[in-house]
Amino acid sequence: MKSYKHQIQRFIKEQQLFTPADKILVALSGGADSVALLRVLIEGGYTCECAHCNFHLRGKESDRDEVFVRSLCQSLEIPLHVIHFDTKAYATEKHISIEMAARELRYEWFEKVRTEIGATVIAVAHHRDDNVETFLLNLIRGTGINGLKGIRPKNGCIVRPLLATSRAAILDYLAHLNQEYVTDSTNLQDEYLRNKIRLNLLPLMQSVNPSIAESIDEIAGRLAEVAAIYHRDRTSVLKQKVEKMGNHVQRISIQDITDDVAPLSLIHEWLSSKGFNATQIKDIYHCLKQEQSGKRFLSLEWELLRDREYLVLQPKDSIDETPELSIELIEITSDFHLPKDKHIACLDVDKVVHPLIIRKWQKGDKFIPFGMKGKKMISDYLTDRKFSLFEKERQYVVCSEDKIVWLINERIDERFKITNESKKALLLRVK
């Protein structure tokens, strides 16, 4: 068993999971894997405390597991933290699966305990066979490169010291110690997809290639390196190409996407984290080849717009508050200079009828842009200025009676401009 313990110690050092000076919180279910993890860490001289969750999902078995864990930690003189969860109620409340509910509950609590006791890491007992099953599970469901890189040895404060060792080696180690453990009966049932892989698919694959587990584990490790290179490249390209437009609005040139060596992957990396699913991302990619502008795509929190030569992204709940104006009245003297800032409207006060009204522009609105003679539709003006649909929807105007005096932050109406006969100027600014 020295070789087994040496293999794990070497893996801990190679992956820099933790040091002998660190305190480790061990997630202890009472099953073979977690019991082996605790025993091998104790034998390695590490300072450990344990955490056990009773999810109350398997009736008497759940209580049996807790009794066993309490007895084991008492015999080993290891501090133990126990919590009880109403997992089914939590799953119903959150509208998620029982499996996801248990995962959320345990990891949130593990982190709470880790912080309270001053532990450096939380050690969980995933091993090489778990990694192989995860690889095949994701392959069957359909996944990108992230799903095929398998389980990682370290993810934040979560570490997996047994990831380089097999389930068979774990059982041999426990047998050598004469160490008991409990068995989760649901792991022996051909009920869930992971169990079908473990009990049916893997044995079939091993009959063709006895070393299939080792091969898949190596492939997952290589793909993890490929994924790291891929993400570094995609992140770098997106950082260069995505423009920040303010108010959390982003846009990227369609030309930049189509010129990229892997345009679909670029869209995926940009939008998948915003809640857009694989089908939507493919539809977005296909819409790039069409001339039609104005097509929208929605995720739970974001909205994407195909707008001329850009894809524009904004939060769905982005605040669109009616702007407030500051108003200043000034005398026009010989040293008066007309502001040349489009964010300031300078109007002849005698031509303005109060009160001024602020509203969003409407279909059919017209004004005479400063410097022009004829009327122009607001919609045409914004189109000529290459406003996106999102920007058009956020555009406001200031009105005097039935006339638009200012297309806010763009241009005033020619009829309200300052002339040589003007005596007082009304300055409007958006607060």
N, C-alpha and C positions, 0 to 999 in steps of 0.2 A: 504493500500500500504506500510505500515511500514514493514510488514513481507517480502515483495518482496525486498525492499531496504536492509533490514537487511541480507537477504539470500545472496545477491551479496556482501555486505561488508564482511560478514563472509568468503565467498569463496575467496575474494581477500587476506584476511589475512592468511587463511589456506594454500593457494598456494603460498604465498609470491610474489604476482605479482608486487606490488609497495607499496610505503608508502605515507602518506599525504604530505610529503616534496617533492615528485617527481613531475616533470612536465610531462604531458601525451599528446602525439599526438594521437588524435582520428581520425581514418579513417571513414569519414562521406560521405556516398553515398546519403543520403536523404531518404533511405528506413526505414521501421519501426525499424529494429534491430539496426542500427547505430544511429538513432535518440534517441531511448531508452537508448542506451549506453551513449551517450553524456549527456542526462538529468540526469541519475542516478549518473554519476560521478560529475556533477555540484552540485547536491543536497548533495553529499557526501563531498563537500568542496574541491575537487581536482582542481588543476590548469591545465587547458586544453587549447590546441590549436587544430584546425581541419585541415584535409587535404582532398581535394576532387579531384577525377580524372574524367575528361570528355573524355571518350574513343571514342565518336562519332560513336557509333555502332547502336544506336536506333533512329537516326534522331532527330526529335523535342523533343522526350522524354529525350534524353541526355541533351539538352539545358534546358528543363524544370527542370530537377533535379538540374542543376547548379544554376539556378535562385532561386529555393527553398532553397538550402543550403546556398546561400549567404544571403538570407532574414532571415533564422533561426539564423545564427551566428551573424548577425547584431543585431537582437532583443535580443539575449542572451549576447551580448558584448563579443563574443569569437573570437579571431584572426583566420582567415581562409586563407589557402593556396590552390590555385587552379592551375591545370595544364591541358593542352589539349594534347591528344595523337592521332596520326594517327595509330591506332591499326592494321588495316588491312595491311597497308604497312609494318609495323614492322613484322607481322606474315609471310608475303610473303618473306621478306628479310631473316628471320631466319629459314624459312621452318618449322614453328610450327603452332599449332592450334591457333585460335582466343582467346580461353580461356587461353591457356598457355601464349600467348603474353600479354594479359591484366594483368595476374598475375605477370609476370616478370617486366613489366613496372611499375605497381603500387608499388610493394614492393621495387624496386630499388629506386624509387622516395621518398617513405615514409622514407626510411633510410637516404636519403640525407637531407630531411627536418628535421628529428629528430636530426641529427648532427648539423645542422645550428642553430636550436632554443634551443639546449641544453636540449631536452627532454630525459627522462630516458627510456621510453618505447613507443611502438606504440600499441594502443589498437584497436583491431578489434572485430566485433560484432557477431562472431560465437556463437551459442547457442546449447542447448542440442539436438534439432531436427536436426541441421546440423551434429552433431556428429553421431547421429543414421543413417542419410542418408549416411554419409561417410563410416560407418561400413558396411552397406548393399551394397553400391556401390562397395567397395573393395571385399566383399564376392562374389558378382555376377561375377566380372571380374576375380576372382582368385587371391589370395594374400597370402603372408606369415604372420607371426605373427605381423610384423610391421603395415600392413594394417588394422589388426583387433583391434589394440589398440586405434583406433580412433584419434580424434583431441586432442592435448595436450594443457593444460592451458597456458603453456609458452614455447616458442621456441626462444631462444636468446633474442632479444629485442621485440619480438612479444608476446603480452599478450591477453587473451580472458576472460574478467571478467564475461561475460554472459553465460559461458559454462555450468553452473549448473542450468540454468533456461530455461523454455520452450518458444516456440513461442507464445503459448496462453497467458502465463503470461506477456510476453512483450506487447502484444496487449491490455491486461487489464490495464496495467500500463499506456500506452499512452492514453487510453480512460479516465482513471481517471484524467489525466492532461489536457484533451482536447487538446492534442498535435497532430497536423497534421503531415503527412509524405507522401512520394510519393510511388507509386507502379510500379515496373518493370513489364511491361506486359508480358515479356518473361517467368517470373516465373509462369504465369497462363497457359502457353501453354504446352501441352503434347508432347514436342519436343525432349528434351534432356533426357539422361538416369536418371540423378538426379531428374529431374522433374517427370519422370515416377514413380520413387520410391516414391516421395513426394505425388503425386496426386493419384496414383493407388495402389502401393504395400503396403505402410504403412496403408492406410485405411482398406485394406483387412486383414492385420495382426492384426490391432486393433479390428476388428470384432471378431477375435478369442481370443485375449488377450488384453483387454483395456489398460493394463499397459505395453505393449510391448516396448514402447519408454524407460521407466524407466529401464526395464530389460536389454535391449541392452546397455544402457548407463552404467549400473553396470558391465556388462560382459566386455565391452571395458576397463573400469577402471581396472578390475582385470587382463585382458590380458596385460595391460600396465605394471603392476608389474611383470607378468610372463616374458614379453619381456625384462625387465631390468635385471632380474636374468639370462635369457638365454644369453643376450649379454655379461654380465660380465663373464660368464663361457666360452663362445666361444672365447672372446677376450683373456682371460687368457691362454687357450689352444694354440691358434695360436701364442701368444707371446713366448710360450715355444717351440713350434714345428717348426715354420717357421725359416729357416736359412737365414741370409742376406749374400749374396755372393759378394757384391760389384757391382758398376755400376748399382744399382737398381735391380739387379738380386736376386730373392728369390727362395727357394726350400723347399719342405716338403717331408718327407719320406712317401711313399705309405703305409708302414707298420703302421706308426703312424696314418694315416687316417683310415685304415681299423680296427685298434684296438680300435678306439674311439667309445663311446657309441652311437653317432649319426653322422656317417661319412659324410652323404650327407649335413647335416647342417653345418659341419665344412668347406667343400668345398664352400658352398654357402656364408658363412660369409667372406671367404678369397677372393673369386673371383667376387661376385656380385658388389662390389664397384669398381672393375676394368672393368666393362662394359660387363661382360659375362652374357648372359641371362639364364633363367631357363632351357630351352631346352639344351643349351650347357653344363650347369652344370650337368644335368642328364647324358649327353653323356660322360662327363669327369669321372663321378662316375662309369659308366658302364665299361669304358676302364680300370679301375683299376683291374678288374677281369680277364683281358686278359693278355697274355704274351707278346703281340706285343709292341715293343718299337719304339719311333720315331714319334708317332702321335701328330699332332699339332692342337691347337684350337686358334682362333683369335677373339679378340674384337677390338673395334675401335683403341685403343691405346696400347694394350698389346698382348703378344703371350705366350701361355702355351704349354709346351712340356712334353709328357710322355717319360721319359728317364730312362730306366731300373727300379730301385727301387725308383725313385723320380718323383715328378711333379716339373718342373722348370718354373719359370715365369720371363719374362723380358719385358721391354718397346719395342714396335715395332720400335720406332724412336731412340733407343739407339745408341749413337755415336760410330762408329767403324772406328776410324781414323788410318791410317797407322802409326805405331810407328816410332819415330825418334831415331837414335842411337847416343850416344856419343862414340868417338873413342880415345883411349889413347895408345901411343906406348911407351914401357918401355924396358930398358936394363935388361937382365937376369943376375943377379949377384949371388954371393954365398949366400946372405941373401934373395933371392927371394922366396916367398911362393905362391904356386898355390892357387888362390881363390877357396873356397869351396861353393860358392854361385851360385845357378842355374840361378840367374838373371844377372850374369856376364859371358860372354864368353871369355875365355882366349885361344888365338890361336897362333900358330907359324906363325909369319908374313911372313916368307920365303915360306910358303906353300899356302899362300893366293894370289889369283890373283885379282887385282882391276879392275874396281870398284865393290864394294859389292852391291848386289841387295836385296832389301826387298820386299817380296810379300807374299800373302797368300799361304799356301800349296795347292797343287793340287792333284787330283786323280792320282795315279801312282807314286807319289814322294817317293823316298827311301833315306835312309842315314844309316851310320854305327854308332849307338849310342855309345857314349864314354864308353869304358870298354868292348865293344863287338867286335866280329870278323866279323860276317856276316851282310849283309845288311838287313834292316827291313823297311817295308812299313810304312810311316808316319801314315796312317789310322790305322794300327794294333797297332802301338805304342800308339796312343791317346786312342784307345779302351782299351788297357791293363792298361792305366793310369786312366781309368774310366772317361774320359772327356765326358761331356754331348754334345749333338748335337750343342747346342748354343756355347759351349766353342770351339768345333772343328771348327765351322764356323768363329770364331774370331782368330784362331791360325795363326801366321806368321812365316816365315822362312827367314834366311839370306843366300844368295847364292853367291858362287865364281865360275864364269863361269857356268857350268852345274851341279855343286855339291852343296849340302846343307851343309853349315858349322855350322849352329846353328839353332836348333828348339827353337825359342826365349823363354826365361824363362823356358826352360826344359832341353835340353842337346845339347852339341856340337857333331860334327862328329869326330869319332876316328881318321880319317886321318889328322886332323888339330890340334891335341893336342900338348902340349909342351912336349918335350923329353929332354934327357940329352944333345943332340946336338944343341938344340934350343938356339939362341943368343938374339933374341928380341921377346917380347910378344905383341900381339895386344889385348887390352881389349875392349870389346864391352858391352855397357850398354844401356838399353832403357831409354830415357830421361823421 
